[in-house]
């Protein structure tokens, strides 16, 4: 079909003829005059050489080498590639800050290769799943989704099957070894707490309790003296005198007997006055007045008797008089079975003849009862109460 031309009853159409009439630059698009197109007759094709010569004559272009190079692909000299001494750093990929929006399946929007790939990758529930989730939200109250580390809500966990639930339950149970180790650990912790409480009781509470009982007994003894009561034989556990050791700031009641429960644990000093261990009283003209007391816990009245030096006073106060002794010697350690230390003339004390002596006995080393420590003294003054206190208590 021939293209319409001006003058033959048709307008120029740019879609059928890209160039205006008469401006074709190629011999194949040259316009022809005459009514040859009316009968759909095509011009006879001319040889290529004639067309080429006609084209050169029409445009007077002499560029045979350029045309030959373009049309016939004459080989060009090879260029030696340049060698790169150092590797060219590749540009770092630019991170995508925002995800590529994926168009909805129900839309007909255009897609690029990235959005098509994102749409093909399953990134969330499909339409059917969304519909089921919407129906479920209408039936029950939704539970808050756990937040992930980035702050976004985490996807709901898949429900476990029955086998998986049983395995998880068995894994959550503690093994017998873990249960045994936990029980042993709790036992040791309980034992440690009990030991701590026992030590606190022994070192702190027993002293407080014994101090209170000793103070009450001292007040009772002084009240009896003030009322003028004259006791006969002293019963075991009965207080009858008060001991003063000024250097150690000790004021403690003296009771009859050396019972641990009835006398010593109550913070008092006990007098050896029973059986084979019976010793003299301070009022006797000759003899050894021997007493015992705790060095640690339960008031610990003899805690620091090892600090006494020869000449330090020890005063025994009774209802009728004050008996003042001066410390003479000390035996740092001896066996508990050495009862000779409380005899009338104790061996190792330095005394060579009968006299009026005092003996203090206690346990050693501290916090043990393996051995005994002995302190001896000699009476230097007997002062009636009517004459007032001795110089050792006044100063």
Secondary structure, DSSP 8 states (H G I E B T S, - for coil): -----TTTT----TTT-SS-TT---SGGG----SGGGGGT-------HHHHHHHHHHHHT---HHHHHHHHH------------SS----------SS------TT------HHHHHHHHS--S--HHHHHHHHHHHHHS------B-TTSSB--------HHHHHHHHHHHS--HHHHHHHHHHHHHHHHHHHHHHHHHIIIIIHHHHHHHHHHHHHHHHHHHHHHT----S--TT-EEEEEEEGGGTEEEEEEES--TTTTGGGT-EEE--SGGG----TTSSSEEEEEE--SSSTT-TTTTGGG--TT-EEEEE-SSEEEEEEEEEEEEEE-TT-GGGGSTT-TTSS--S--EEEEEEEEESTT--SEEEEEEEEEEEEEEGGG---HHHH-
